[in-house]
């Protein structure tokens, strides 16, 4: 018996992507997510800003293709 798969709705896929990236950003730097924006130069890269629990604003660069997270300032990354 085969099952029919419905076509992927781009809006649902974007919502899933955003939620995954939000969760990744807050897991990398515990705190509150301030913003999440796509990088218009690279389709798979996003930039997030997280207000850490210590009050510092931390910038993260998330790459879905490479599955990497870059944290700035680097002192926060070393502590995490």
N, C-alpha and C positions, 0 to 999 in steps of 0.2 A: 504494500500500500504506500503510495507516495503522498507527500503533503505539499500543498501549495504554499509557497512563500510569497508574501506580499512585497512589493517594491519598497525599498527603504525610503522613508519620508525624510527629506533633507533637514527639515526643521527639527524633527525628533533626533536625528543624528547629531545636529549641532547642539541641541540641549544636552544630550549624553556627553558629548565632548567637553562642553563647558563645565558640567558637573564633575567629570573626572579630573579636569585640570584644576578646578577649585579645590577639590579634595586633596590633590597632589600638592598644591601650593601650601595649604594649611598644615599638611602633614610634614612638609619640609621645614616650615617655620611656624611653630605654634603661635596663633594669634587670630586676628580678624582680617579677612580678605577685604581690601579696599577697592581694588579694581582688577579686571581681567580683560585684556584687549588682544585681538589678533595682530600679528605682525604682517602688514600688507606686502612686505617684500618676500616673505617666505610663508607659504600656505600652512605648513605644519608647525610653525613657531608662534608662541603666545607670550605675552608679558603680563605678569601678575605683580601687584603690590600688596604686601601683607603688613599690617601693623602688629609687630611682635608683642608678646606679653610684657616685655620690658618697655614698650612704648616706641621703639625704633621702627621707622618705615623701611621695609626691606623689599628690594626688587628681585624678582625671579624671572628667568627666561626658561620657558618650558618648550621642549622640542618633542612633539609626538612621534615623529619619524625615528629619531635616534633614541627616544625614551630617556631623555636626560633633563636634569634641572640644574640651572646655574643660579647661584645665590650671590647677590651683592648687598651689602659689603661682605667680603670674604670672611671676616671675623665671625659673622653669624654662622656661616657654613661650617667653620671649624668647630663651633660650639654645638651644632646640631649633629 
